[in-house]
Amino acid sequence: MIQIGEKIISRELFENHFKCHLEKCEGNCCVFGDSGAPLEDSEAELMSAEIEKILPFMRAEGKRAIREQGAWVIDKDGDKVTPLVGREECAFVIFDGAIARCTIEQAYDEGAISFRKPISCHLYPIRVSKLKQGIALNYHQWSICEPARILGKKEGVPVFRFLKDPIIRVYGEEFYKELEIVYRELIEKR
């Protein structure tokens, strides 16, 4: 583990490789799991405020889930998450052929909303844990992401570099620059 300020960072973010390979995994991280995407309180508020602007991008099953459950729900662990269609995919999933894509991100890309997508989705495969004295950034390995690990290794993309944009979105450019320094000291000097 490496500490930068109040953040504890797993060495795996530097030592492992990752680059999404949608043609192989088909966006299954949005389809499988036992709960919806985790939401920060501010994100749940944004989802509620902007849901009417997102609905036109959604498929019928997702719209029905939103009408029945709301823009977000509380899961079995007491966390705010996106609702699911049945017990399967996130309500905000649309399918482009076999590939699952996010309607929240599509609405953002088309200028309909100001909210890109939940940070838990944008930062994946990093999972953030809140600690008494800060946060921990850990690398989550899920079997459905094996194609991303293979592609990342082939192209030499460490996990943290693949996630440069969301890391900067949440923690700022200076923090990302610190990660680059750590990477050079840990990996490139070997």
Backbone as CSV, one residue per row, in Angstrom:
resi,resn,N_x,N_y,N_z,CA_x,CA_y,CA_z,C_x,C_y,C_z
1,MET,0.847,-1.183,0.000,0.000,0.000,0.000,0.890,1.243,0.000
2,ILE,0.420,2.267,-0.675,1.129,3.538,-0.759,0.191,4.619,-0.237
3,GLN,0.719,5.539,0.522,-0.103,6.619,1.037,0.278,7.925,0.362
4,ILE,-0.738,8.628,-0.145,-0.578,9.975,-0.681,-1.624,10.816,0.028
5,GLY,-1.182,11.699,0.905,-2.117,12.480,1.714,-2.973,11.547,2.538
6,GLU,-4.290,11.692,2.426,-5.218,10.842,3.175,-5.731,9.674,2.336
7,LYS,-5.039,9.389,1.237,-5.450,8.298,0.366,-4.453,7.144,0.474
8,ILE,-4.990,5.945,0.676,-4.192,4.726,0.699,-4.446,4.038,-0.637
9,ILE,-3.373,3.806,-1.399,-3.501,3.271,-2.752,-2.865,1.887,-2.822
10,SER,-3.600,0.945,-3.357,-3.084,-0.407,-3.537,-1.988,-0.397,-4.600
11,ARG,-0.921,-1.127,-4.348,0.169,-1.270,-5.322,-0.333,-1.912,-6.613
12,GLU,-1.436,-2.654,-6.519,-1.979,-3.328,-7.696,-2.377,-2.355,-8.801
13,LEU,-2.683,-1.112,-8.438,-3.039,-0.119,-9.456,-1.853,0.210,-10.357
14,PHE,-0.648,-0.030,-9.841,0.574,0.226,-10.595,1.128,-1.054,-11.223
15,GLU,0.952,-2.158,-10.539,1.571,-3.432,-10.950,0.732,-4.228,-11.944
16,ASN,-0.583,-3.987,-11.988,-1.472,-4.714,-12.892,-1.857,-3.848,-14.080
17,HIS,-2.330,-4.508,-15.118,-2.703,-3.829,-16.360,-4.190,-3.995,-16.624
18,PHE,-4.740,-2.999,-17.358,-6.182,-3.013,-17.621,-6.491,-2.051,-18.758
19,LYS,-7.326,-2.492,-19.668,-7.879,-1.617,-20.710,-9.151,-2.278,-21.208
20,CYS,-10.294,-1.618,-20.972,-11.578,-2.207,-21.354,-11.532,-2.694,-22.796
21,HIS,-12.148,-3.847,-23.021,-12.188,-4.469,-24.340,-13.645,-4.864,-24.586
22,LEU,-14.470,-3.858,-24.906,-15.914,-4.068,-25.011,-16.311,-5.139,-26.013
23,GLU,-15.536,-5.276,-27.072,-15.876,-6.297,-28.068,-15.809,-7.705,-27.468
24,LYS,-14.978,-7.875,-26.452,-14.824,-9.192,-25.812,-15.732,-9.354,-24.590
25,CYS,-15.785,-8.344,-23.734,-16.559,-8.489,-22.487,-18.013,-8.065,-22.659
26,GLU,-18.292,-7.282,-23.700,-19.643,-6.833,-24.035,-20.288,-5.966,-22.954
27,GLY,-19.471,-5.306,-22.131,-20.017,-4.423,-21.104,-20.738,-5.168,-19.995
28,ASN,-20.333,-6.400,-19.743,-21.035,-7.225,-18.756,-20.956,-6.699,-17.332
29,CYS,-20.042,-5.767,-17.051,-20.006,-5.187,-15.703,-21.288,-4.413,-15.410
30,CYS,-22.009,-4.000,-16.458,-23.281,-3.292,-16.290,-24.474,-4.249,-16.256
31,VAL,-24.195,-5.519,-16.508,-25.267,-6.505,-16.622,-25.295,-7.470,-15.446
32,PHE,-24.116,-7.858,-14.960,-24.050,-8.852,-13.897,-23.685,-8.218,-12.563
33,GLY,-24.058,-8.872,-11.499,-23.784,-8.401,-10.148,-25.007,-8.585,-9.293
34,ASP,-24.859,-8.311,-8.022,-25.991,-8.520,-7.117,-26.659,-7.220,-6.709
35,SER,-26.218,-6.101,-7.309,-26.770,-4.801,-6.952,-26.492,-3.837,-8.095
36,GLY,-27.135,-2.680,-8.047,-26.865,-1.648,-9.042,-25.553,-0.949,-8.755
37,ALA,-25.244,0.050,-9.565,-24.007,0.816,-9.397,-24.092,1.678,-8.140
38,PRO,-23.075,1.617,-7.273,-23.071,2.463,-6.076,-23.112,3.950,-6.443
39,LEU,-23.858,4.720,-5.659,-24.004,6.157,-5.890,-23.597,6.948,-4.654
40,GLU,-22.901,8.041,-4.867,-22.659,9.012,-3.802,-23.987,9.729,-3.541
41,ASP,-24.142,10.333,-2.375,-25.376,11.070,-2.072,-25.650,12.145,-3.124
42,SER,-24.611,12.875,-3.508,-24.778,13.949,-4.501,-25.191,13.381,-5.861
43,GLU,-24.713,12.185,-6.176,-25.089,11.556,-7.449,-26.558,11.127,-7.422
44,ALA,-27.013,10.604,-6.292,-28.417,10.218,-6.175,-29.308,11.440,-6.370
45,GLU,-28.901,12.588,-5.809,-29.660,13.823,-6.000,-29.680,14.227,-7.476
46,LEU,-28.539,14.137,-8.140,-28.468,14.464,-9.567,-29.324,13.516,-10.393
47,MET,-29.288,12.244,-10.057,-30.101,11.262,-10.786,-31.581,11.630,-10.675
48,SER,-32.012,11.988,-9.483,-33.415,12.374,-9.292,-33.749,13.636,-10.074
49,ALA,-32.837,14.595,-10.038,-33.085,15.880,-10.710,-33.070,15.755,-12.231
50,GLU,-32.261,14.845,-12.766,-32.074,14.776,-14.224,-32.727,13.564,-14.885
51,ILE,-33.498,12.804,-14.110,-34.059,11.567,-14.652,-34.940,11.802,-15.879
52,GLU,-35.715,12.869,-15.894,-36.600,13.133,-17.042,-35.804,13.375,-18.320
53,LYS,-34.583,13.879,-18.185,-33.729,14.120,-19.351,-33.018,12.839,-19.802
54,ILE,-32.906,11.865,-18.898,-32.253,10.594,-19.226,-33.245,9.614,-19.843
55,LEU,-34.497,9.654,-19.394,-35.506,8.687,-19.836,-35.599,8.530,-21.355
56,PRO,-35.535,9.595,-22.156,-35.649,9.407,-23.606,-34.550,8.531,-24.219
57,PHE,-33.459,8.365,-23.530,-32.355,7.549,-24.036,-32.492,6.076,-23.635
58,MET,-33.432,5.782,-22.765,-33.543,4.450,-22.167,-34.450,3.525,-22.953
59,ARG,-34.253,2.226,-22.756,-35.129,1.215,-23.343,-36.344,1.030,-22.429
60,ALA,-37.360,0.404,-22.951,-38.636,0.275,-22.236,-38.472,-0.400,-20.879
61,GLU,-37.667,-1.467,-20.800,-37.493,-2.189,-19.533,-36.870,-1.294,-18.462
62,GLY,-35.922,-0.472,-18.857,-35.279,0.446,-17.919,-36.243,1.515,-17.437
63,LYS,-37.022,2.051,-18.369,-38.021,3.070,-17.997,-39.019,2.494,-17.000
64,ARG,-39.445,1.270,-17.238,-40.398,0.616,-16.330,-39.770,0.458,-14.938
65,ALA,-38.507,0.055,-14.881,-37.822,-0.096,-13.591,-37.751,1.243,-12.858
66,ILE,-37.484,2.320,-13.579,-37.423,3.659,-12.973,-38.804,4.068,-12.460
67,ARG,-39.850,3.834,-13.251,-41.209,4.178,-12.808,-41.583,3.414,-11.537
68,GLU,-41.175,2.141,-11.473,-41.537,1.304,-10.333,-40.659,1.543,-9.105
69,GLN,-39.367,1.831,-9.323,-38.412,1.889,-8.214,-37.872,3.290,-7.922
70,GLY,-37.900,4.167,-8.906,-37.301,5.485,-8.751,-35.948,5.549,-9.438
71,ALA,-35.326,6.718,-9.433,-34.047,6.945,-10.116,-32.899,6.235,-9.408
72,TRP,-33.083,5.904,-8.136,-32.093,5.157,-7.355,-32.824,4.423,-6.243
73,VAL,-32.161,3.418,-5.686,-32.753,2.603,-4.622,-31.717,2.376,-3.525
74,ILE,-32.184,1.864,-2.408,-31.296,1.441,-1.319,-31.156,-0.073,-1.431
75,ASP,-29.922,-0.563,-1.500,-29.711,-2.004,-1.644,-29.715,-2.708,-0.288
76,LYS,-29.468,-4.001,-0.310,-29.533,-4.809,0.926,-28.482,-4.398,1.946
77,ASP,-27.416,-3.711,1.508,-26.375,-3.242,2.423,-26.649,-1.820,2.938
78,GLY,-27.773,-1.241,2.491,-28.126,0.107,2.923,-27.468,1.204,2.102
79,ASP,-26.921,0.854,0.928,-26.258,1.831,0.071,-27.185,2.300,-1.044
80,LYS,-26.986,3.536,-1.490,-27.731,4.057,-2.633,-27.089,3.501,-3.906
81,VAL,-27.941,2.935,-4.774,-27.469,2.319,-6.017,-28.479,2.570,-7.131
82,THR,-28.050,2.328,-8.365,-28.987,2.395,-9.481,-29.928,1.197,-9.413
83,PRO,-31.169,1.373,-9.858,-32.104,0.237,-9.849,-31.730,-0.787,-10.926
84,LEU,-32.240,-2.000,-10.762,-32.006,-3.074,-11.719,-33.286,-3.400,-12.479
85,VAL,-33.113,-3.976,-13.649,-34.224,-4.561,-14.387,-34.304,-5.999,-13.888
86,GLY,-35.371,-6.318,-13.161,-35.465,-7.634,-12.534,-34.304,-7.799,-11.574
87,ARG,-33.585,-8.884,-11.707,-32.382,-9.096,-10.880,-31.151,-9.120,-11.770
88,GLU,-31.247,-8.453,-12.891,-30.189,-8.525,-13.893,-29.463,-7.199,-14.034
89,GLU,-29.567,-6.615,-15.207,-28.758,-5.460,-15.555,-29.255,-4.156,-14.928
90,CYS,-28.355,-3.208,-14.879,-28.673,-1.856,-14.441,-29.807,-1.317,-15.300
91,ALA,-30.724,-0.597,-14.702,-31.853,-0.029,-15.435,-31.398,0.953,-16.511
92,PHE,-30.196,1.492,-16.371,-29.707,2.496,-17.312,-28.919,1.897,-18.478
93,VAL,-28.959,0.574,-18.617,-28.266,-0.092,-19.717,-29.116,-0.058,-20.978
94,ILE,-28.450,0.188,-22.099,-29.040,-0.044,-23.416,-28.082,-0.984,-24.137
95,PHE,-28.583,-1.637,-25.157,-27.737,-2.580,-25.881,-27.501,-2.086,-27.302
96,ASP,-26.225,-2.073,-27.654,-25.777,-1.749,-29.005,-25.328,-3.083,-29.587
97,GLY,-26.261,-3.793,-30.231,-26.000,-5.188,-30.595,-25.908,-5.975,-29.301
98,ALA,-24.786,-6.663,-29.093,-24.598,-7.439,-27.868,-23.920,-6.638,-26.766
99,ILE,-23.478,-5.420,-27.075,-22.688,-4.644,-26.113,-23.586,-3.748,-25.259
100,ALA,-23.430,-3.883,-23.937,-24.165,-3.052,-22.983,-23.485,-1.688,-22.888
101,ARG,-24.284,-0.647,-22.965,-23.773,0.725,-22.850,-24.650,1.488,-21.853
102,CYS,-24.137,2.633,-21.397,-24.807,3.420,-20.360,-25.608,4.573,-20.948
103,THR,-26.917,4.617,-20.642,-27.745,5.717,-21.141,-27.423,7.028,-20.441
104,ILE,-26.936,6.962,-19.205,-26.552,8.196,-18.514,-25.403,8.836,-19.272
105,GLU,-24.414,8.031,-19.630,-23.267,8.556,-20.377,-23.682,9.025,-21.771
106,GLN,-24.605,8.324,-22.405,-25.079,8.747,-23.717,-25.781,10.104,-23.616
107,ALA,-26.618,10.275,-22.590,-27.300,11.561,-22.395,-26.286,12.676,-22.151
108,TYR,-25.244,12.381,-21.396,-24.160,13.350,-21.140,-23.432,13.689,-22.441
109,ASP,-23.048,12.657,-23.200,-22.320,12.875,-24.457,-23.114,13.716,-25.445
110,GLU,-24.432,13.589,-25.396,-25.288,14.346,-26.316,-25.719,15.691,-25.739
111,GLY,-25.179,16.055,-24.568,-25.438,17.372,-23.993,-26.763,17.524,-23.282
112,ALA,-27.457,16.429,-23.020,-28.769,16.499,-22.368,-28.657,16.716,-20.863
113,ILE,-27.556,16.230,-20.256,-27.366,16.354,-18.809,-25.919,16.756,-18.509
114,SER,-25.691,17.177,-17.273,-24.346,17.610,-16.870,-23.579,16.534,-16.101
115,PHE,-24.220,15.416,-15.861,-23.700,14.337,-15.028,-23.229,13.207,-15.932
116,ARG,-21.933,12.880,-15.922,-21.398,11.902,-16.884,-21.903,10.486,-16.639
117,LYS,-21.688,9.971,-15.478,-22.174,8.663,-15.029,-21.691,8.495,-13.607
118,PRO,-22.217,7.525,-12.851,-21.757,7.349,-11.478,-20.239,7.152,-11.434
119,ILE,-19.611,7.787,-10.471,-18.158,7.690,-10.359,-17.733,6.253,-10.101
120,SER,-18.562,5.455,-9.444,-18.207,4.053,-9.208,-18.055,3.302,-10.528
121,CYS,-18.830,3.672,-11.534,-18.722,3.064,-12.865,-17.506,3.615,-13.599
122,HIS,-17.344,4.925,-13.542,-16.253,5.587,-14.259,-14.894,5.144,-13.724
123,LEU,-14.781,4.934,-12.425,-13.515,4.533,-11.811,-13.240,3.025,-11.875
124,TYR,-14.216,2.233,-12.284,-14.016,0.786,-12.258,-12.862,0.401,-13.174
125,PRO,-11.908,-0.451,-12.715,-11.950,-1.427,-11.638,-11.403,-0.947,-10.293
126,ILE,-11.284,0.356,-10.095,-10.935,0.843,-8.761,-12.209,0.860,-7.919
127,ARG,-12.099,0.351,-6.718,-13.174,0.447,-5.732,-12.660,1.313,-4.587
128,VAL,-13.472,2.258,-4.180,-13.103,3.204,-3.130,-13.753,2.768,-1.825
129,SER,-12.944,2.706,-0.781,-13.445,2.395,0.562,-13.178,3.591,1.458
130,LYS,-14.179,3.969,2.221,-14.010,5.081,3.157,-13.379,4.552,4.446
131,LEU,-12.355,5.252,4.914,-11.659,4.914,6.150,-11.883,6.024,7.164
132,LYS,-11.533,5.794,8.405,-11.653,6.847,9.428,-10.812,8.058,9.066
133,GLN,-9.642,7.818,8.518,-8.685,8.893,8.247,-8.529,9.179,6.752
134,GLY,-9.505,8.850,5.918,-9.376,9.106,4.487,-10.077,8.038,3.668
135,ILE,-9.456,7.656,2.558,-10.038,6.652,1.681,-8.965,5.674,1.207
136,ALA,-9.414,4.510,0.771,-8.525,3.512,0.177,-8.973,3.280,-1.254
137,LEU,-8.004,3.231,-2.160,-8.271,2.930,-3.561,-7.717,1.538,-3.830
138,ASN,-8.608,0.593,-4.104,-8.218,-0.796,-4.314,-8.590,-1.261,-5.718
139,TYR,-7.848,-2.223,-6.197,-8.089,-2.811,-7.508,-9.019,-4.007,-7.340
140,HIS,-10.151,-3.967,-8.022,-11.126,-5.051,-7.958,-10.967,-5.931,-9.193
141,GLN,-10.693,-7.205,-8.994,-10.556,-8.130,-10.112,-11.812,-8.983,-10.206
142,TRP,-12.447,-8.910,-11.359,-13.673,-9.642,-11.617,-13.431,-10.495,-12.853
143,SER,-13.869,-11.726,-12.840,-13.568,-12.650,-13.939,-14.052,-12.129,-15.291
144,ILE,-15.156,-11.398,-15.326,-15.660,-10.913,-16.612,-14.737,-9.872,-17.247
145,CYS,-13.799,-9.347,-16.475,-12.863,-8.348,-16.993,-11.540,-8.954,-17.469
146,GLU,-11.474,-10.251,-17.578,-10.244,-10.885,-18.058,-9.792,-10.329,-19.409
147,PRO,-10.702,-10.077,-20.374,-10.247,-9.485,-21.636,-9.573,-8.118,-21.446
148,ALA,-10.019,-7.355,-20.474,-9.413,-6.045,-20.194,-8.017,-6.201,-19.617
149,ARG,-7.826,-7.215,-18.785,-6.497,-7.457,-18.228,-5.530,-7.915,-19.322
150,ILE,-6.012,-8.766,-20.215,-5.171,-9.256,-21.317,-4.796,-8.105,-22.245
151,LEU,-5.772,-7.292,-22.645,-5.500,-6.165,-23.541,-4.593,-5.141,-22.867
152,GLY,-4.848,-4.845,-21.595,-4.015,-3.899,-20.855,-2.570,-4.360,-20.778
153,LYS,-2.380,-5.642,-20.536,-1.017,-6.184,-20.468,-0.349,-6.132,-21.841
154,LYS,-1.086,-6.503,-22.868,-0.553,-6.488,-24.238,-0.105,-5.078,-24.632
155,GLU,-0.897,-4.074,-24.242,-0.598,-2.691,-24.612,0.207,-1.949,-23.551
156,GLY,0.496,-2.609,-22.418,1.308,-1.998,-21.373,0.630,-0.842,-20.652
157,VAL,-0.677,-0.988,-20.380,-1.443,0.083,-19.737,-1.708,-0.288,-18.278
158,PRO,-0.994,0.352,-17.322,-1.288,0.085,-15.914,-2.710,0.554,-15.556
159,VAL,-3.295,-0.070,-14.567,-4.670,0.242,-14.162,-4.856,1.747,-13.965
160,PHE,-3.971,2.402,-13.213,-4.175,3.818,-12.911,-4.142,4.681,-14.169
161,ARG,-3.337,4.322,-15.155,-3.280,5.114,-16.395,-4.552,4.934,-17.223
162,PHE,-5.100,3.731,-17.239,-6.363,3.517,-17.937,-7.444,4.424,-17.344
163,LEU,-7.354,4.685,-16.052,-8.376,5.460,-15.338,-7.979,6.920,-15.120
164,LYS,-7.094,7.444,-15.926,-6.617,8.822,-15.759,-7.771,9.819,-15.693
165,ASP,-8.686,9.789,-16.658,-9.788,10.769,-16.683,-10.668,10.711,-15.441
166,PRO,-11.153,9.534,-15.029,-11.987,9.526,-13.825,-11.204,9.874,-12.557
167,ILE,-9.920,9.497,-12.496,-9.113,9.868,-11.325,-9.013,11.380,-11.235
168,ILE,-8.753,12.034,-12.360,-8.680,13.498,-12.370,-10.049,14.097,-12.065
169,ARG,-11.113,13.501,-12.597,-12.482,13.986,-12.332,-12.760,14.051,-10.842
170,VAL,-12.325,13.028,-10.102,-12.663,12.937,-8.683,-11.609,13.575,-7.780
171,TYR,-10.336,13.309,-8.070,-9.280,13.690,-7.128,-8.365,14.804,-7.625
172,GLY,-8.506,15.199,-8.871,-7.732,16.319,-9.396,-6.444,15.902,-10.090
173,GLU,-5.949,16.820,-10.885,-4.759,16.565,-11.693,-3.497,16.390,-10.848
174,GLU,-3.400,17.132,-9.751,-2.204,17.013,-8.906,-2.084,15.611,-8.315
175,PHE,-3.201,15.042,-7.897,-3.174,13.680,-7.366,-2.731,12.699,-8.446
176,TYR,-3.262,12.875,-9.663,-2.860,11.982,-10.748,-1.353,12.098,-11.003
177,LYS,-0.818,13.300,-10.966,0.629,13.492,-11.164,1.419,12.763,-10.082
178,GLU,0.893,12.743,-8.858,1.540,11.992,-7.770,1.563,10.495,-8.083
179,LEU,0.479,9.994,-8.674,0.438,8.578,-9.049,1.506,8.263,-10.096
180,GLU,1.699,9.166,-11.035,2.747,8.969,-12.049,4.132,8.915,-11.396
181,ILE,4.357,9.766,-10.418,5.647,9.768,-9.705,5.843,8.429,-8.991
182,VAL,4.804,7.974,-8.300,4.876,6.691,-7.598,5.171,5.573,-8.592
183,TYR,4.489,5.594,-9.735,4.705,4.561,-10.742,6.163,4.534,-11.201
184,ARG,6.710,5.690,-11.479,8.116,5.748,-11.909,9.040,5.176,-10.843
185,GLU,8.770,5.493,-9.591,9.622,5.000,-8.499,9.451,3.507,-8.258
186,LEU,8.212,3.019,-8.369,7.940,1.603,-8.095,8.278,0.676,-9.259
187,ILE,7.868,1.053,-10.439,7.893,0.135,-11.565,9.029,0.439,-12.544
188,GLU,9.109,1.662,-12.968,10.070,1.975,-14.030,11.522,1.889,-13.558
189,LYS,11.761,2.009,-12.265,13.144,1.938,-11.761,13.585,0.512,-11.476
190,ARG,12.700,-0.450,-11.685,13.034,-1.857,-11.402,14.103,-2.333,-12.357
